[in-house]
Amino acid sequence: MSVLVRVPSLLRPPLGGRAEVRAEGATVGEVLRHAAAVHPGFGPALFEASGSLRRFLSVFLGDEDVRYLQGLDTPVPDEAVLVILPAAAGGSGMGPGAAGGSVPGEEATA
């Protein structure tokens, strides 16, 4: 089955800078492993040595994060679109309770 894989900019160098590649497979894992086999250098960016997906990456099939489906064993229909996204973390550190921020119900002290 042919699947379109959309790739974030930080993973594009092994793909010659392309934002999308086509790969074959019946599951998310098969598709990503096929893409890694066709594009040397792409596999280490996707997978840990154990074969699991790198934890800072999220893969979506449609609107669903595959971690909440069947992970790499999630079936993919022909002509599906997989989207790889880097996991978002952190922030400004200036939310409620952070230095300089306030927590609702508490008065600021000087």
C-alpha positions as CSV (number, residue, x, y, z in Angstrom):
1,M,0.0,0.0,0.0
2,S,1.3,3.4,-0.9
3,V,1.3,6.0,2.0
4,L,2.3,9.6,2.0
5,V,4.6,10.5,4.9
6,R,4.9,14.2,5.8
7,V,8.2,15.1,7.5
8,P,9.1,18.0,9.7
9,S,12.0,20.2,8.7
10,L,14.5,18.8,11.3
11,L,14.2,15.3,9.7
12,R,14.4,16.4,6.1
13,P,18.2,16.3,5.4
14,P,18.4,12.5,4.8
15,L,15.4,13.0,2.4
16,G,17.2,15.6,0.3
17,G,15.2,18.3,1.9
18,R,11.8,16.9,0.8
19,A,8.8,17.6,3.0
20,E,7.0,14.4,1.9
21,V,8.0,10.9,0.8
22,R,6.0,7.9,-0.3
23,A,6.5,4.6,1.3
24,E,4.9,1.1,1.3
25,G,3.5,-0.9,4.2
26,A,0.4,-2.2,5.9
27,T,1.2,-0.7,9.3
28,V,2.7,2.5,10.6
29,G,5.9,0.7,11.5
30,E,6.2,-1.0,8.1
31,V,5.7,2.3,6.3
32,L,8.3,4.1,8.4
33,R,10.8,1.3,8.1
34,H,10.3,1.2,4.4
35,A,11.0,5.0,4.2
36,A,14.1,4.5,6.3
37,A,15.3,1.7,4.0
38,V,14.9,3.8,0.9
39,H,16.4,6.9,2.4
40,P,19.7,6.2,4.2
41,G,20.1,8.3,7.4
42,F,16.4,8.6,7.9
43,G,16.1,5.5,10.1
44,P,18.4,6.7,12.9
45,A,16.4,10.0,13.0
46,L,13.1,8.0,13.5
47,F,14.1,4.9,15.6
48,E,15.9,4.1,18.8
49,A,18.4,1.2,18.6
50,S,15.7,-1.0,20.1
51,G,13.5,-0.3,17.1
52,S,11.0,1.8,18.9
53,L,10.0,5.3,17.7
54,R,12.1,8.1,19.1
55,R,10.2,9.5,22.1
56,F,10.5,13.1,20.9
57,L,8.5,12.2,17.7
58,S,4.7,11.9,17.3
59,V,3.1,10.2,14.4
60,F,-0.4,11.0,13.3
61,L,-2.7,9.0,11.1
62,G,-5.4,11.5,10.2
63,D,-6.2,13.3,13.4
64,E,-5.1,10.4,15.6
65,D,-1.8,10.1,17.4
66,V,-0.8,6.5,16.7
67,R,0.5,6.1,20.4
68,Y,-3.2,6.1,21.4
69,L,-4.1,3.6,18.7
70,Q,-1.9,0.5,18.2
71,G,1.4,2.4,18.0
72,L,3.7,1.1,15.2
73,D,1.3,-1.8,14.7
74,T,-1.5,0.6,13.7
75,P,-2.9,-0.5,10.3
76,V,-2.8,2.1,7.5
77,P,-5.1,2.1,4.5
78,D,-3.8,2.6,1.0
79,E,-3.3,6.3,0.2
80,A,-3.3,7.2,3.9
81,V,-1.2,10.2,5.1
82,L,1.1,9.9,8.1
83,V,2.4,13.1,9.6
84,I,5.5,13.0,11.8
85,L,5.8,15.9,14.2
86,P,8.4,16.7,16.8
87,A,6.9,16.6,20.3
88,A,6.3,20.0,21.8
89,A,7.7,20.6,25.3
90,G,8.6,23.4,27.5
91,G,7.3,26.9,27.3
92,S,8.1,30.3,28.5
93,G,8.1,29.3,32.2
94,M,6.0,32.4,32.8
95,G,2.7,30.7,33.4
96,P,0.7,30.9,36.7
97,G,2.9,30.2,39.7
98,A,6.2,30.8,37.8
99,A,8.5,33.6,38.8
100,G,6.7,36.8,38.0
101,G,3.4,35.0,37.4
102,S,0.5,34.7,39.8
103,V,-1.8,32.0,40.9
104,P,-5.5,32.7,40.8
105,G,-6.8,33.5,44.3
106,E,-3.4,34.6,45.6
107,E,-2.4,38.2,46.1
108,A,1.0,39.3,44.8
109,T,3.5,40.3,47.6
110,A,6.3,42.8,47.1
